[in-house]
Amino acid sequence: MDIKAFKMDGLGNDFVIIDNREEITDLTKEQIIKICDRNFIGCDQLIFIESDKSADAYLKFYNSDGGQSGACGNGTRCVADLISKDLNIKSVVLKTLSGNLKSEILENNIVTTEIGKAKTEWNEIPLSEKLNTKNLNIKINDKNNKEYSGGTAVNVGNPHIIFFVNKIDNFDIKKIGPDIENYKIFPEKCNVTIAQIINNSLIKVKVWERGAGLTKACGTAACATAFASKLNDLTGDKTDIEFENGKLTISIDEKNSIHMKGPVSDIKKIEIKL
């Protein structure tokens, strides 16, 4: 099977994108896992673009473990850029499992996407029991085995937990990530972020994505972190979230809706032989 596809990334958070609007490509879970494998093509998520009458397109996201994801901020921004060039429009509406997401295409490969309102109720995350989502009191250990307790849970299309710590380099995200992703109170698992407040408009983060593992950047994690930080009175309405390869700017408007702004890569055409 030969598949025509695209490769794009947002700050190193990379995607294989398959356009199903004219010709349908059906893949098994095993084939999705193979495409995402770094020893084959390699990506954090695989995205299908499908036709939709109520939006410019419908997006389906799959993690590298083959499981479907409800939202992907950087992936949405990448596809918005691709669709804008294809349809010659600057404003793009993409339908996802978590709702219709509107993106604006700015100059110099910058795309801004409105992710919408965050959910913070225990059953919206979801959690398996009624707990205080602002502080779940989950214990993690730093590299010196010093115990830290905390964790704010937020859903921005998928479940996230954010730990605000004094120094992120003291924590091993590769060790903490899988433990917390599979923690007993998260029936749908969760994305895990270790965050360090640098000042009132800058947060450094490391992210472990549910079903994908350690990623160079994660758009929904950036949104969840900025929202959780404001919720805890650590930052204001506008915050830069710094990843390994650069920053995303997250702003929360007067309606409490979250907007994510940042760069996307050039579009690369690829052919996949399965």
PyMOL commands that set and color helices and strands:
alter all, ss='L'
color gray80, all
select helices_A, chain A and resi 29-36+73-87+168-170+173-181+219-231
alter helices_A, ss='H'
color red, helices_A
select strands_A, chain A and resi 2-10+13-19+45-50+57-63+68-69+91-96+99-105+110-117+138-141+147-150+152-155+159-164+191-199+202-209+213-215+238-243+246-252+257-263+268-273
alter strands_A, ss='S'
color yellow, strands_A
deselect
rebuild
show_as cartoon
